[in-house]
Amino acid sequence: MKRIMLLAFLLTTLFGQTSKAQTAQQPAAPNMTFSNPLPVQFGDPYILNTKGTYYMYGTGAGADKGFVAYSSTDMVNWKSEGQVYFHDNKNGWSDPKAAWGGAYWAPEVYEVKGKYYLFYSAQWKENPARDLENFRIGVAVADKPTGPFVDLANKPVFDPGYPIIDANVLFDTNGKAYLYYSRCCYKHPVESDVATLARDKGWFKEIEESWVYGVELKPDFSGVIGEPVLILRPPVKLSDKQAEWESRSVTAREVNRRWTEGSVAFKKDNIYYIMYSANHFGGQYYAIGYATASSPLGPYTKAANNPILQKNTDKGGSVTGTGHNSIAYSPDGKEMFCVYHARTAKTGDERVVCLDRMHVKNGRITILGPTTTPQKFPSGATR
């Protein structure tokens, strides 16, 4: 009798463990859906996928002069991992007392040879001219995606002589790495047809612009190789088909600046793509476009179907300020997503994270958004 009872106990235990394992590994039901925005109040969201887990980093979300992270297995449900980067680590080079609380912005994390590298923007404490915008780009390293991240050096990656933000790194198939960044609008007035129009209309005396540059990184990320190359800038001529959408913050008289920022570069089918955001990041016209090239540093040609993601309030929707995106793939790698921040009628001025499917084929990008209606879980996601 004891043997029978013991056998029954073992079978029950084994069956229970098997059932739990099967349940844990079940794919999300076909009718499982999610809706934007996701429950994360980030700006500039970036998603890293490593060892079966997604980690999301961004600007804000309760970080104290640094960055926090969230984790997920399905790209939809996110758990806080707390603060992962602190400005006062042993090699910290930033100034937490500078404007915007030190401006700890736009973190992106990359896995390289078992280490995790965090690229980010912040105010540099070396500021003899006392510039209001003294941003530079730093890189910190950790053994885990949840940190703690420690700066590689007690200084930025490099100093181009002007403020820069929004670091993004492309690891090319030939083993080289390229850093893309945005030169800030600050103290960068540029003559153009739009600047002339603004003066003639009495809107603004000058128009400042931000431009995207690219430069090769040293293999150990300790600096750059060669001189930065201009990749993207706002159109000079009003006759340029990109001028209308990239100048809306000026023509709507929001601000005397035209932005080209928040870039993300990737390679697909031997074509280099770079996505970017234009217009005022704090306004309703923030939108995403892209350009293509045959080499990582260009020359790049802007796409005819720009912008590919923009506000939908003029079509009855509730989303504005769609921009500064990254890209991510579903758990099974079959679907590509645009990860971006936006504002909705419900969230007001708070930037929130949105996730929409995107397609890339034959040099053309399309994004199925912005959406706030239910959509299917990313393919391969498990419950």
N, C-alpha and C positions, 0 to 999 in steps of 0.2 A: 504494500500500500504506500509506504514511504517513497519507493522508487517511482511509482505512478504519479504521486503528488509532486515529486521533484521534477519529473519529466514535463508535467503539465506547467509547472512554474517556469521552467526554462523556455518552453515553447511560447508561453504568453509573453515573457520578457523579450524574446527574440522578435516575435511578431510586432510587439509594441515599438521596439527600436526601429524595425524596418519600416513600419507605417510612418513613424516620425520622420525618418530620412526621406521617404518618398514624398511626404507632404512638404518638407522643407525645400525639395528640389523641383516641385511642380511648377511648370511654366504658368505665367499669369493667364487666367481665363481669357478667351478671345473677346469677351464682352467687358473686361475690366478697362476702365477709362480714368483719365485724369484731366484736369482743366488748369489753364493758366489763370493767374500767376501761381508759381510754386510757393510754398510757405517759407521762403527765405528772402529777407529784405537786404539784398546785396545790390551794389552797383558794380559794373565791370566784371561779371561772373566768368570764372574759368573752371573747367572740369578736367581733372586728371583721372584716368582709368588705369589702375594697377592691381594686379593679383586678385581680380574679381570684384574689386570694390571701387566705387567712384568717390572722388574727393572734390569738393567745390570750395573755391577761394574767391574772395571779392573785396570790394571796398565797403567799409562800414560794418553793419550787422553786429554792433556791440563791441567791436575791438577797441582796446585802450592803447592807442598809439602803436598799432601793429595790425596783425591779421588773425582772423579766426578761420576755422575750417568746418565743413559739414561732410558727412559720409553717407553713402547710399549703395544699395545693391541693384536698384532698379531705375535710377535716375529721377524718380518721382518723389519717394519718401526719404526725407533727409534728417539726420541726427547730428546735433552739435557736437563737435570734438573740442570745443574751447579754443582759447587763443594759442596759436602755433608759432607766431613770430612776435618778439618784443624788441622795441627799438633800443633798449638799454643792454643788449647782449654785449659780450666783451669786445666786439669789433664794431659796435654801432657807430655810424657816421652821420646820422641825421640829426635834425634839430626839432625836438618835439614842441618847443615853444614858438616856432615860426607860425605863420598864417595857416589857417585850416588845420590846426592841431598837428602840424608837421607834415600834413598832406601825404599820409600813407595810403597810396592808391594803386589800383590795378595789379594785384599780385597774380603771377602765373607760376605753376610748379611743373618741373620736368624731371622724369626719372632717367638718370644716366649712370650706367654701370653700377647699379645697386644703391646709388645715392640720389637724394632729391634736392633739386636746386630751385630756389624761389627767386624770381626776378620781380622787382617792384619799383615804384616811384616814391620819392620822399623829398622833403626840403633838406638841402645840404647845409651843414653847419658852417662850412667855409663860405662866407658871404661878405667880402670886404666892401662891395658896392651897396650892401643892404637892400638888395632887390626883393620885392614882395614875392615874386615867383622865382625861386632859386632851385627848382626841381632837378634832380638827377636820378639815374637808375642804379640800383644796387642788386647784388646777388648774394643770397645766403644758402647754406647747405644744412641738411639734416639726414639722419639715418632712416627716418620714417616720414611718411607723408603728413603725419600729425606733429612733426617737429620734435623738440624745439629747434627752430632754424637759427643758425648763427652766421653772421656776415662773413664772407670769405676774406675780406680786408676791411680796414677802417677808413675806406674811401669808396666812392662810386666806381662802377666798372670803367668809365672814362669820362672826361670832361670836354665836350665839344665847344664850350665857350658860350652856350646859351641854354636856357631851361628846357628839359626834355622829360616826357612822361610816356606811359603806355608801352612798356616793353613787351615784345613778342619774339619768340625764337623759332626759327625753322631749322630742323635737322635734315639736311639734304641727303639724298641717297649716296652721294660720293663721300660722305663722312664729315663734310664741313658743316658748320653751324653759322647762321646769320641772325643778327639782331636787328629788329625793326622797331622804330620808336617815332614819337611825334615831337617835332620842335614846337614849343608853345607859341601862342599868339603874342605873348607878352613882349613889348618893345619890338614888334616885328610888323610895322605898317608896310603894306604892299600896294603898289599902283596897279589898277585894273579897270576895266569898264564898269565894274560894280562899284569900285571906290569913287570913280568919277560921277556915276549916277547918284550915289549917296550924298556927295557934296552938292551937286546941282539941285537935288531935291531938298537940301537942308536937313537931311537926316543925321549925318555924321560927318566930321571933318576928315577922318581917315578910317581905313579898314585894316585891322590887324589880321594876320592869317597864321594858322599852324600847318606845317608840312610834314609828311612822313618820309623818313630816311631809312636806309638799310646799310649795314656794314658787317663784314665777316668778324666772327668772334674767335678769340684764341681758344684752343681745345680745352684749356683748364678754366675758361671764363674769367681770367685775370685781366683781360683787356681786349682791345680790338685790333684787327689787322687792316692796315690801309685807311683810307679816308671814307667817311660816310658818303653815300650816293643818294641824291634826291630821287625818291620813288613816286610820290604823289603830291599834288598841290591843287588848290581850287582853280577853276578856269579863269583865264585872263580876259577872254572875250565873251561878251554877252551872246554872241552867235554860237558859242560852244553849247552843244545839247545838254551838257552836264551843269551849265551855269544856273539854270532856273532852280533846280532842286537843291544844289549845294549853297545857294545864296539866300534861302528863305528866311533865315534869322535876321539878315540885313534888310531884305525887302519888306519884311513884316515889322521892321524897326524894333526888334527885340534887343539887339546888341550890335556894336560895331566890330564884330569879329566873324571870320569864316574859318571853320575848323576842318582839319583832315586828321583824324586820330583813331584810337582804338583799333589798330590794324591787327589782322590775324592772317598769316601766310601759310599755305599748304601746297603740296604738289599732288596732282592726280593725272594719270595717263600722260605723263611727260609735259604737262602744262602747269605753270606756276600761277597760283591764284593769290590775290591779296584783297581781303575784305576790309572795309574802313567805314568810319562813321563821319558824317558831316552835319553841320549846324550846331546850335547851342545845346550842350549836354543837359542844361537845365530847362530847356524849352520843349514845346510840343513838336517841333519840326526835326528833331534828332532822327536820323535815318541812316540806313546801311546801303552802301554800294560796293562794287568790286572792280578789279582790273586783272588782266592776264598778261603773262610774259612767257618767253621761252628760256629764261635764265633767272636765277633768284634775285639778282639786282637789276633786272629789267633790261631794256625799257618796257614799262607797263602801259597797256592800253585800257582805258576805262570802258566798261561794258555798255552796250546800247540800251539794255533793259534796266539800267539804274533809275531810281533806287529800287532795290529788291525787297526792302522791308521798311515800312513807314507807318505813320499813324493811320487809324481807320475811322476816326470820329466823323470824317466827312462822308462816310458810307454807313453811318448808323452804329458804328462800334464805340468802344469805350477806352481804346488804347492810344497813348501818345508816347513820345520820347523813346522810341525803339532804337537802341544802339549799343555800342561797345560790346560786340559779340565774341564768342569763341565757338569752336565746333566740337562735337562729341559723337561717338558712335554707340549704337544700342548694344546691349550685352552680347548679342550674337554677331555683332559687327556688320549686320546687313542694312541697317538704317543709319542715315546721317542726320544730325540735329544741329540747328542753330540755337545756341544758348545766349540769351541777351537780357538786358534789363529794360524795363519800361515803366510807365506809370498808367494807372487805370483810374476810372471815375471813382472807384471805391477806395483805392490806396492813396489818392491825392498826390502830394509831392514826394511821397516815399517811393524810392526805386525798388522794384521787385523783379524777381527772376522769372523768365519765361522760356519755354522750350517748344520749338516747332520744327517739324521735319523740313529737310532741304534736299534738293537734288542737284547733282553736279554731273554734267555730261557734255562732251564736245565743246568745252570752253564756256559753257553757260551755267550759271547758278540760278536756281529758283528756290524761294522759301515759301512754304505753305502757311503764311501767317501775316499779321499777328492774330492769334486765336484766343478766345476765352470760352469757347464751347468744348464739350467733352471730345477727347480724341483717345485712340487706343494707346495702351502702354507700349513702351519701346519693345521691339521684338526681341525675344529671348529672355525677357525679364521674368524672374521667379517670385512667387509669393512668399 
